[in-house]
């Protein structure tokens, strides 16, 4: 083996688990370009809604009709929004409940995210700690849930996951996979 093969640009923040390279890095240190990003979302899709105020395109009656017929999303599922990167909205919050999130929903959503990456034949994913932005999940518990999801559903095409965490949490994420 050449000595140059030992040189890595991930500064020890990366490992391979279930055939997937998991790299833990903060937001300002993207380790690679990614095809999709998983994001926290609620059953009414309010967290991803744009916060701009504009005149409605539809009539008032049509807006009321749409609101009355709206069915909330099921917790633990994923809504995919096309684009670059693909946005995988992980439905892990129900704002009508307290607390708004459940660990079981995060576990189900992680499996759904992996299923969607396979369905779309995606090879790279940016994965923030789902449940930490608007919930109270610990980084270590999330890492354990991600590990469990990768064990239960070995991705067919997914080769890289960027575990998006603050610098001080990089080791916490990777320790769950060692």
PyMOL commands that place a pseudoatom at each C-alpha (Angstrom):
pseudoatom trace, name=CA, resn=UNK, resi=1, chain=A, elem=C, hetatm=0, pos=[0.000, 0.000, 0.000]
pseudoatom trace, name=CA, resn=UNK, resi=2, chain=A, elem=C, hetatm=0, pos=[1.292, 3.404, -0.930]
pseudoatom trace, name=CA, resn=UNK, resi=3, chain=A, elem=C, hetatm=0, pos=[1.798, 5.867, 1.966]
pseudoatom trace, name=CA, resn=UNK, resi=4, chain=A, elem=C, hetatm=0, pos=[-0.382, 8.315, 0.035]
pseudoatom trace, name=CA, resn=UNK, resi=5, chain=A, elem=C, hetatm=0, pos=[-3.366, 5.993, 0.395]
pseudoatom trace, name=CA, resn=UNK, resi=6, chain=A, elem=C, hetatm=0, pos=[-3.296, 6.562, 4.135]
pseudoatom trace, name=CA, resn=UNK, resi=7, chain=A, elem=C, hetatm=0, pos=[-3.915, 10.275, 3.757]
pseudoatom trace, name=CA, resn=UNK, resi=8, chain=A, elem=C, hetatm=0, pos=[-7.536, 11.257, 4.248]
pseudoatom trace, name=CA, resn=UNK, resi=9, chain=A, elem=C, hetatm=0, pos=[-9.289, 14.596, 4.047]
pseudoatom trace, name=CA, resn=UNK, resi=10, chain=A, elem=C, hetatm=0, pos=[-11.991, 13.707, 6.580]
pseudoatom trace, name=CA, resn=UNK, resi=11, chain=A, elem=C, hetatm=0, pos=[-9.757, 14.248, 9.630]
pseudoatom trace, name=CA, resn=UNK, resi=12, chain=A, elem=C, hetatm=0, pos=[-10.943, 10.998, 11.218]
pseudoatom trace, name=CA, resn=UNK, resi=13, chain=A, elem=C, hetatm=0, pos=[-14.597, 12.057, 11.096]
pseudoatom trace, name=CA, resn=UNK, resi=14, chain=A, elem=C, hetatm=0, pos=[-15.679, 9.211, 8.857]
pseudoatom trace, name=CA, resn=UNK, resi=15, chain=A, elem=C, hetatm=0, pos=[-16.285, 5.472, 8.956]
pseudoatom trace, name=CA, resn=UNK, resi=16, chain=A, elem=C, hetatm=0, pos=[-18.039, 2.804, 6.924]
pseudoatom trace, name=CA, resn=UNK, resi=17, chain=A, elem=C, hetatm=0, pos=[-21.098, 1.018, 8.331]
pseudoatom trace, name=CA, resn=UNK, resi=18, chain=A, elem=C, hetatm=0, pos=[-23.353, -1.377, 6.367]
pseudoatom trace, name=CA, resn=UNK, resi=19, chain=A, elem=C, hetatm=0, pos=[-21.578, -0.339, 3.178]
pseudoatom trace, name=CA, resn=UNK, resi=20, chain=A, elem=C, hetatm=0, pos=[-22.274, 3.367, 3.759]
pseudoatom trace, name=CA, resn=UNK, resi=21, chain=A, elem=C, hetatm=0, pos=[-19.570, 5.923, 4.528]
pseudoatom trace, name=CA, resn=UNK, resi=22, chain=A, elem=C, hetatm=0, pos=[-20.829, 8.093, 7.357]
pseudoatom trace, name=CA, resn=UNK, resi=23, chain=A, elem=C, hetatm=0, pos=[-19.048, 11.404, 7.750]
pseudoatom trace, name=CA, resn=UNK, resi=24, chain=A, elem=C, hetatm=0, pos=[-19.810, 13.657, 10.700]
pseudoatom trace, name=CA, resn=UNK, resi=25, chain=A, elem=C, hetatm=0, pos=[-19.208, 17.328, 10.018]
pseudoatom trace, name=CA, resn=UNK, resi=26, chain=A, elem=C, hetatm=0, pos=[-20.681, 20.747, 10.828]
pseudoatom trace, name=CA, resn=UNK, resi=27, chain=A, elem=C, hetatm=0, pos=[-22.725, 22.786, 8.371]
pseudoatom trace, name=CA, resn=UNK, resi=28, chain=A, elem=C, hetatm=0, pos=[-19.807, 24.926, 7.186]
pseudoatom trace, name=CA, resn=UNK, resi=29, chain=A, elem=C, hetatm=0, pos=[-17.651, 21.871, 6.345]
pseudoatom trace, name=CA, resn=UNK, resi=30, chain=A, elem=C, hetatm=0, pos=[-19.685, 19.901, 3.805]
pseudoatom trace, name=CA, resn=UNK, resi=31, chain=A, elem=C, hetatm=0, pos=[-17.627, 16.758, 3.136]
pseudoatom trace, name=CA, resn=UNK, resi=32, chain=A, elem=C, hetatm=0, pos=[-19.166, 16.052, -0.291]
pseudoatom trace, name=CA, resn=UNK, resi=33, chain=A, elem=C, hetatm=0, pos=[-21.975, 17.167, -2.606]
pseudoatom trace, name=CA, resn=UNK, resi=34, chain=A, elem=C, hetatm=0, pos=[-25.258, 15.441, -1.685]
pseudoatom trace, name=CA, resn=UNK, resi=35, chain=A, elem=C, hetatm=0, pos=[-28.220, 14.347, -3.791]
pseudoatom trace, name=CA, resn=UNK, resi=36, chain=A, elem=C, hetatm=0, pos=[-30.786, 14.637, -0.990]
pseudoatom trace, name=CA, resn=UNK, resi=37, chain=A, elem=C, hetatm=0, pos=[-31.264, 16.246, 2.404]
pseudoatom trace, name=CA, resn=UNK, resi=38, chain=A, elem=C, hetatm=0, pos=[-33.545, 14.964, 5.177]
pseudoatom trace, name=CA, resn=UNK, resi=39, chain=A, elem=C, hetatm=0, pos=[-35.404, 17.667, 7.097]
pseudoatom trace, name=CA, resn=UNK, resi=40, chain=A, elem=C, hetatm=0, pos=[-37.672, 17.753, 10.149]
pseudoatom trace, name=CA, resn=UNK, resi=41, chain=A, elem=C, hetatm=0, pos=[-41.318, 18.287, 9.282]
pseudoatom trace, name=CA, resn=UNK, resi=42, chain=A, elem=C, hetatm=0, pos=[-44.721, 18.237, 10.939]
pseudoatom trace, name=CA, resn=UNK, resi=43, chain=A, elem=C, hetatm=0, pos=[-47.941, 16.488, 9.912]
pseudoatom trace, name=CA, resn=UNK, resi=44, chain=A, elem=C, hetatm=0, pos=[-49.355, 19.713, 8.424]
pseudoatom trace, name=CA, resn=UNK, resi=45, chain=A, elem=C, hetatm=0, pos=[-46.189, 20.533, 6.435]
pseudoatom trace, name=CA, resn=UNK, resi=46, chain=A, elem=C, hetatm=0, pos=[-45.891, 23.889, 8.202]
pseudoatom trace, name=CA, resn=UNK, resi=47, chain=A, elem=C, hetatm=0, pos=[-42.202, 23.723, 9.104]
pseudoatom trace, name=CA, resn=UNK, resi=48, chain=A, elem=C, hetatm=0, pos=[-41.121, 23.759, 5.465]
pseudoatom trace, name=CA, resn=UNK, resi=49, chain=A, elem=C, hetatm=0, pos=[-43.689, 26.320, 4.363]
pseudoatom trace, name=CA, resn=UNK, resi=50, chain=A, elem=C, hetatm=0, pos=[-42.248, 29.569, 3.090]
pseudoatom trace, name=CA, resn=UNK, resi=51, chain=A, elem=C, hetatm=0, pos=[-42.865, 32.455, 5.433]
pseudoatom trace, name=CA, resn=UNK, resi=52, chain=A, elem=C, hetatm=0, pos=[-43.627, 35.057, 2.807]
pseudoatom trace, name=CA, resn=UNK, resi=53, chain=A, elem=C, hetatm=0, pos=[-46.923, 36.869, 2.645]
pseudoatom trace, name=CA, resn=UNK, resi=54, chain=A, elem=C, hetatm=0, pos=[-48.400, 37.303, -0.809]
pseudoatom trace, name=CA, resn=UNK, resi=55, chain=A, elem=C, hetatm=0, pos=[-51.793, 37.737, -2.401]
pseudoatom trace, name=CA, resn=UNK, resi=56, chain=A, elem=C, hetatm=0, pos=[-53.580, 34.407, -2.916]
pseudoatom trace, name=CA, resn=UNK, resi=57, chain=A, elem=C, hetatm=0, pos=[-53.825, 33.132, -6.463]
pseudoatom trace, name=CA, resn=UNK, resi=58, chain=A, elem=C, hetatm=0, pos=[-56.993, 31.132, -5.771]
pseudoatom trace, name=CA, resn=UNK, resi=59, chain=A, elem=C, hetatm=0, pos=[-60.346, 32.499, -4.686]
pseudoatom trace, name=CA, resn=UNK, resi=60, chain=A, elem=C, hetatm=0, pos=[-61.185, 32.648, -0.979]
pseudoatom trace, name=CA, resn=UNK, resi=61, chain=A, elem=C, hetatm=0, pos=[-63.737, 29.858, -1.459]
pseudoatom trace, name=CA, resn=UNK, resi=62, chain=A, elem=C, hetatm=0, pos=[-61.138, 27.585, -3.071]
pseudoatom trace, name=CA, resn=UNK, resi=63, chain=A, elem=C, hetatm=0, pos=[-58.704, 28.242, -0.202]
pseudoatom trace, name=CA, resn=UNK, resi=64, chain=A, elem=C, hetatm=0, pos=[-61.368, 27.342, 2.393]
pseudoatom trace, name=CA, resn=UNK, resi=65, chain=A, elem=C, hetatm=0, pos=[-62.287, 24.219, 0.413]
pseudoatom trace, name=CA, resn=UNK, resi=66, chain=A, elem=C, hetatm=0, pos=[-58.619, 23.150, 0.225]
pseudoatom trace, name=CA, resn=UNK, resi=67, chain=A, elem=C, hetatm=0, pos=[-58.145, 23.697, 3.959]
pseudoatom trace, name=CA, resn=UNK, resi=68, chain=A, elem=C, hetatm=0, pos=[-61.269, 21.696, 4.792]
pseudoatom trace, name=CA, resn=UNK, resi=69, chain=A, elem=C, hetatm=0, pos=[-60.179, 18.757, 2.654]
pseudoatom trace, name=CA, resn=UNK, resi=70, chain=A, elem=C, hetatm=0, pos=[-56.526, 18.743, 3.787]
pseudoatom trace, name=CA, resn=UNK, resi=71, chain=A, elem=C, hetatm=0, pos=[-55.459, 15.484, 5.393]
pseudoatom trace, name=CA, resn=UNK, resi=72, chain=A, elem=C, hetatm=0, pos=[-52.457, 15.710, 7.739]
pseudoatom trace, name=CA, resn=UNK, resi=73, chain=A, elem=C, hetatm=0, pos=[-49.496, 13.498, 6.916]
pseudoatom trace, name=CA, resn=UNK, resi=74, chain=A, elem=C, hetatm=0, pos=[-48.878, 10.394, 9.003]
pseudoatom trace, name=CA, resn=UNK, resi=75, chain=A, elem=C, hetatm=0, pos=[-46.037, 10.671, 11.554]
pseudoatom trace, name=CA, resn=UNK, resi=76, chain=A, elem=C, hetatm=0, pos=[-43.054, 8.501, 10.650]
pseudoatom trace, name=CA, resn=UNK, resi=77, chain=A, elem=C, hetatm=0, pos=[-43.480, 8.960, 6.903]
pseudoatom trace, name=CA, resn=UNK, resi=78, chain=A, elem=C, hetatm=0, pos=[-41.502, 10.978, 4.375]
pseudoatom trace, name=CA, resn=UNK, resi=79, chain=A, elem=C, hetatm=0, pos=[-42.631, 13.476, 1.752]
pseudoatom trace, name=CA, resn=UNK, resi=80, chain=A, elem=C, hetatm=0, pos=[-40.163, 13.872, -1.116]
pseudoatom trace, name=CA, resn=UNK, resi=81, chain=A, elem=C, hetatm=0, pos=[-39.869, 17.221, -2.865]
pseudoatom trace, name=CA, resn=UNK, resi=82, chain=A, elem=C, hetatm=0, pos=[-38.031, 17.181, -6.167]
pseudoatom trace, name=CA, resn=UNK, resi=83, chain=A, elem=C, hetatm=0, pos=[-35.152, 19.544, -6.722]
pseudoatom trace, name=CA, resn=UNK, resi=84, chain=A, elem=C, hetatm=0, pos=[-31.432, 19.630, -6.293]
pseudoatom trace, name=CA, resn=UNK, resi=85, chain=A, elem=C, hetatm=0, pos=[-30.951, 18.404, -3.706]
pseudoatom trace, name=CA, resn=UNK, resi=86, chain=A, elem=C, hetatm=0, pos=[-34.116, 16.354, -3.238]
pseudoatom trace, name=CA, resn=UNK, resi=87, chain=A, elem=C, hetatm=0, pos=[-35.776, 17.387, 0.030]
pseudoatom trace, name=CA, resn=UNK, resi=88, chain=A, elem=C, hetatm=0, pos=[-36.929, 14.431, 2.128]
pseudoatom trace, name=CA, resn=UNK, resi=89, chain=A, elem=C, hetatm=0, pos=[-39.365, 15.848, 4.665]
pseudoatom trace, name=CA, resn=UNK, resi=90, chain=A, elem=C, hetatm=0, pos=[-39.353, 13.479, 7.636]
pseudoatom trace, name=CA, resn=UNK, resi=91, chain=A, elem=C, hetatm=0, pos=[-42.735, 13.761, 9.349]
pseudoatom trace, name=CA, resn=UNK, resi=92, chain=A, elem=C, hetatm=0, pos=[-41.656, 13.522, 12.992]
pseudoatom trace, name=CA, resn=UNK, resi=93, chain=A, elem=C, hetatm=0, pos=[-43.759, 16.258, 14.603]
pseudoatom trace, name=CA, resn=UNK, resi=94, chain=A, elem=C, hetatm=0, pos=[-47.465, 16.635, 15.277]
pseudoatom trace, name=CA, resn=UNK, resi=95, chain=A, elem=C, hetatm=0, pos=[-48.025, 20.177, 16.524]
pseudoatom trace, name=CA, resn=UNK, resi=96, chain=A, elem=C, hetatm=0, pos=[-51.362, 19.147, 18.010]
pseudoatom trace, name=CA, resn=UNK, resi=97, chain=A, elem=C, hetatm=0, pos=[-49.593, 16.909, 20.538]
pseudoatom trace, name=CA, resn=UNK, resi=98, chain=A, elem=C, hetatm=0, pos=[-47.273, 17.624, 23.430]
pseudoatom trace, name=CA, resn=UNK, resi=99, chain=A, elem=C, hetatm=0, pos=[-44.487, 16.882, 23.069]
pseudoatom trace, name=CA, resn=UNK, resi=100, chain=A, elem=C, hetatm=0, pos=[-44.706, 17.310, 19.305]
pseudoatom trace, name=CA, resn=UNK, resi=101, chain=A, elem=C, hetatm=0, pos=[-42.338, 14.420, 18.529]
pseudoatom trace, name=CA, resn=UNK, resi=102, chain=A, elem=C, hetatm=0, pos=[-41.918, 10.773, 19.456]
pseudoatom trace, name=CA, resn=UNK, resi=103, chain=A, elem=C, hetatm=0, pos=[-38.817, 8.640, 19.174]
pseudoatom trace, name=CA, resn=UNK, resi=104, chain=A, elem=C, hetatm=0, pos=[-40.840, 5.965, 17.353]
pseudoatom trace, name=CA, resn=UNK, resi=105, chain=A, elem=C, hetatm=0, pos=[-41.731, 8.507, 14.653]
pseudoatom trace, name=CA, resn=UNK, resi=106, chain=A, elem=C, hetatm=0, pos=[-38.059, 9.342, 14.157]
pseudoatom trace, name=CA, resn=UNK, resi=107, chain=A, elem=C, hetatm=0, pos=[-37.228, 5.635, 13.906]
pseudoatom trace, name=CA, resn=UNK, resi=108, chain=A, elem=C, hetatm=0, pos=[-39.980, 5.093, 11.304]
pseudoatom trace, name=CA, resn=UNK, resi=109, chain=A, elem=C, hetatm=0, pos=[-38.970, 8.227, 9.383]
pseudoatom trace, name=CA, resn=UNK, resi=110, chain=A, elem=C, hetatm=0, pos=[-35.323, 7.100, 9.193]
pseudoatom trace, name=CA, resn=UNK, resi=111, chain=A, elem=C, hetatm=0, pos=[-36.441, 3.817, 7.617]
pseudoatom trace, name=CA, resn=UNK, resi=112, chain=A, elem=C, hetatm=0, pos=[-38.679, 5.773, 5.216]
pseudoatom trace, name=CA, resn=UNK, resi=113, chain=A, elem=C, hetatm=0, pos=[-35.771, 8.070, 4.272]
pseudoatom trace, name=CA, resn=UNK, resi=114, chain=A, elem=C, hetatm=0, pos=[-33.585, 5.055, 3.454]
pseudoatom trace, name=CA, resn=UNK, resi=115, chain=A, elem=C, hetatm=0, pos=[-36.414, 3.504, 1.436]
pseudoatom trace, name=CA, resn=UNK, resi=116, chain=A, elem=C, hetatm=0, pos=[-36.851, 6.747, -0.523]
pseudoatom trace, name=CA, resn=UNK, resi=117, chain=A, elem=C, hetatm=0, pos=[-33.119, 7.022, -1.275]
pseudoatom trace, name=CA, resn=UNK, resi=118, chain=A, elem=C, hetatm=0, pos=[-33.306, 3.497, -2.727]
pseudoatom trace, name=CA, resn=UNK, resi=119, chain=A, elem=C, hetatm=0, pos=[-36.458, 4.267, -4.697]
pseudoatom trace, name=CA, resn=UNK, resi=120, chain=A, elem=C, hetatm=0, pos=[-34.842, 7.362, -6.200]
pseudoatom trace, name=CA, resn=UNK, resi=121, chain=A, elem=C, hetatm=0, pos=[-31.469, 5.629, -6.625]
pseudoatom trace, name=CA, resn=UNK, resi=122, chain=A, elem=C, hetatm=0, pos=[-29.654, 8.288, -4.616]
pseudoatom trace, name=CA, resn=UNK, resi=123, chain=A, elem=C, hetatm=0, pos=[-26.049, 7.719, -3.573]
pseudoatom trace, name=CA, resn=UNK, resi=124, chain=A, elem=C, hetatm=0, pos=[-25.529, 10.576, -1.085]
pseudoatom trace, name=CA, resn=UNK, resi=125, chain=A, elem=C, hetatm=0, pos=[-27.582, 12.098, 1.703]
pseudoatom trace, name=CA, resn=UNK, resi=126, chain=A, elem=C, hetatm=0, pos=[-27.238, 14.975, 4.139]
pseudoatom trace, name=CA, resn=UNK, resi=127, chain=A, elem=C, hetatm=0, pos=[-28.767, 13.928, 7.460]
pseudoatom trace, name=CA, resn=UNK, resi=128, chain=A, elem=C, hetatm=0, pos=[-29.090, 16.439, 10.296]
pseudoatom trace, name=CA, resn=UNK, resi=129, chain=A, elem=C, hetatm=0, pos=[-30.072, 15.099, 13.703]
pseudoatom trace, name=CA, resn=UNK, resi=130, chain=A, elem=C, hetatm=0, pos=[-33.804, 14.688, 13.176]
pseudoatom trace, name=CA, resn=UNK, resi=131, chain=A, elem=C, hetatm=0, pos=[-35.651, 15.648, 16.325]
pseudoatom trace, name=CA, resn=UNK, resi=132, chain=A, elem=C, hetatm=0, pos=[-33.060, 18.112, 17.590]
pseudoatom trace, name=CA, resn=UNK, resi=133, chain=A, elem=C, hetatm=0, pos=[-34.205, 21.253, 15.790]
pseudoatom trace, name=CA, resn=UNK, resi=134, chain=A, elem=C, hetatm=0, pos=[-37.763, 21.300, 17.151]
pseudoatom trace, name=CA, resn=UNK, resi=135, chain=A, elem=C, hetatm=0, pos=[-37.522, 18.376, 19.548]
pseudoatom trace, name=CA, resn=UNK, resi=136, chain=A, elem=C, hetatm=0, pos=[-35.329, 17.204, 22.365]
pseudoatom trace, name=CA, resn=UNK, resi=137, chain=A, elem=C, hetatm=0, pos=[-33.636, 14.065, 21.078]
pseudoatom trace, name=CA, resn=UNK, resi=138, chain=A, elem=C, hetatm=0, pos=[-30.031, 13.592, 22.136]
pseudoatom trace, name=CA, resn=UNK, resi=139, chain=A, elem=C, hetatm=0, pos=[-27.375, 13.253, 19.442]
pseudoatom trace, name=CA, resn=UNK, resi=140, chain=A, elem=C, hetatm=0, pos=[-26.311, 9.891, 20.886]
pseudoatom trace, name=CA, resn=UNK, resi=141, chain=A, elem=C, hetatm=0, pos=[-29.873, 8.519, 20.767]
pseudoatom trace, name=CA, resn=UNK, resi=142, chain=A, elem=C, hetatm=0, pos=[-30.377, 9.729, 17.209]
pseudoatom trace, name=CA, resn=UNK, resi=143, chain=A, elem=C, hetatm=0, pos=[-27.108, 8.057, 16.197]
pseudoatom trace, name=CA, resn=UNK, resi=144, chain=A, elem=C, hetatm=0, pos=[-28.337, 4.793, 17.726]
pseudoatom trace, name=CA, resn=UNK, resi=145, chain=A, elem=C, hetatm=0, pos=[-31.612, 5.081, 15.790]
pseudoatom trace, name=CA, resn=UNK, resi=146, chain=A, elem=C, hetatm=0, pos=[-29.734, 5.767, 12.548]
pseudoatom trace, name=CA, resn=UNK, resi=147, chain=A, elem=C, hetatm=0, pos=[-27.523, 2.740, 13.178]
pseudoatom trace, name=CA, resn=UNK, resi=148, chain=A, elem=C, hetatm=0, pos=[-30.596, 0.579, 13.807]
pseudoatom trace, name=CA, resn=UNK, resi=149, chain=A, elem=C, hetatm=0, pos=[-32.242, 1.856, 10.596]
pseudoatom trace, name=CA, resn=UNK, resi=150, chain=A, elem=C, hetatm=0, pos=[-29.114, 1.045, 8.564]
pseudoatom trace, name=CA, resn=UNK, resi=151, chain=A, elem=C, hetatm=0, pos=[-29.036, -2.452, 10.086]
pseudoatom trace, name=CA, resn=UNK, resi=152, chain=A, elem=C, hetatm=0, pos=[-32.722, -3.053, 9.363]
pseudoatom trace, name=CA, resn=UNK, resi=153, chain=A, elem=C, hetatm=0, pos=[-32.719, -1.623, 5.848]
pseudoatom trace, name=CA, resn=UNK, resi=154, chain=A, elem=C, hetatm=0, pos=[-29.359, -1.907, 4.186]
pseudoatom trace, name=CA, resn=UNK, resi=155, chain=A, elem=C, hetatm=0, pos=[-29.409, 0.694, 1.404]
pseudoatom trace, name=CA, resn=UNK, resi=156, chain=A, elem=C, hetatm=0, pos=[-28.879, -0.615, -2.122]
pseudoatom trace, name=CA, resn=UNK, resi=157, chain=A, elem=C, hetatm=0, pos=[-27.418, 2.536, -3.693]
pseudoatom trace, name=CA, resn=UNK, resi=158, chain=A, elem=C, hetatm=0, pos=[-26.747, 4.932, -0.831]
pseudoatom trace, name=CA, resn=UNK, resi=159, chain=A, elem=C, hetatm=0, pos=[-22.980, 5.147, -0.340]
pseudoatom trace, name=CA, resn=UNK, resi=160, chain=A, elem=C, hetatm=0, pos=[-22.468, 8.333, 1.706]
pseudoatom trace, name=CA, resn=UNK, resi=161, chain=A, elem=C, hetatm=0, pos=[-24.282, 10.019, 4.570]
pseudoatom trace, name=CA, resn=UNK, resi=162, chain=A, elem=C, hetatm=0, pos=[-23.216, 13.412, 5.867]
pseudoatom trace, name=CA, resn=UNK, resi=163, chain=A, elem=C, hetatm=0, pos=[-24.244, 13.418, 9.528]
pseudoatom trace, name=CA, resn=UNK, resi=164, chain=A, elem=C, hetatm=0, pos=[-24.739, 17.159, 9.909]
pseudoatom trace, name=CA, resn=UNK, resi=165, chain=A, elem=C, hetatm=0, pos=[-23.796, 17.971, 13.505]
pseudoatom trace, name=CA, resn=UNK, resi=166, chain=A, elem=C, hetatm=0, pos=[-21.973, 20.724, 15.377]
pseudoatom trace, name=CA, resn=UNK, resi=167, chain=A, elem=C, hetatm=0, pos=[-18.199, 20.218, 15.556]
pseudoatom trace, name=CA, resn=UNK, resi=168, chain=A, elem=C, hetatm=0, pos=[-18.398, 19.182, 19.205]
pseudoatom trace, name=CA, resn=UNK, resi=169, chain=A, elem=C, hetatm=0, pos=[-20.814, 16.319, 18.378]
pseudoatom trace, name=CA, resn=UNK, resi=170, chain=A, elem=C, hetatm=0, pos=[-18.874, 14.616, 15.562]
pseudoatom trace, name=CA, resn=UNK, resi=171, chain=A, elem=C, hetatm=0, pos=[-17.400, 11.972, 17.857]
pseudoatom trace, name=CA, resn=UNK, resi=172, chain=A, elem=C, hetatm=0, pos=[-20.767, 11.310, 19.515]
pseudoatom trace, name=CA, resn=UNK, resi=173, chain=A, elem=C, hetatm=0, pos=[-22.321, 10.370, 16.175]
pseudoatom trace, name=CA, resn=UNK, resi=174, chain=A, elem=C, hetatm=0, pos=[-19.452, 8.153, 15.050]
pseudoatom trace, name=CA, resn=UNK, resi=175, chain=A, elem=C, hetatm=0, pos=[-19.110, 6.377, 18.418]
pseudoatom trace, name=CA, resn=UNK, resi=176, chain=A, elem=C, hetatm=0, pos=[-22.563, 4.839, 17.908]
pseudoatom trace, name=CA, resn=UNK, resi=177, chain=A, elem=C, hetatm=0, pos=[-21.239, 3.011, 14.823]
pseudoatom trace, name=CA, resn=UNK, resi=178, chain=A, elem=C, hetatm=0, pos=[-18.015, 1.691, 16.369]
for i in range(1, 178): cmd.bond("trace and resi %d" % i, "trace and resi %d" % (i + 1))
show_as sticks, trace
zoom trace
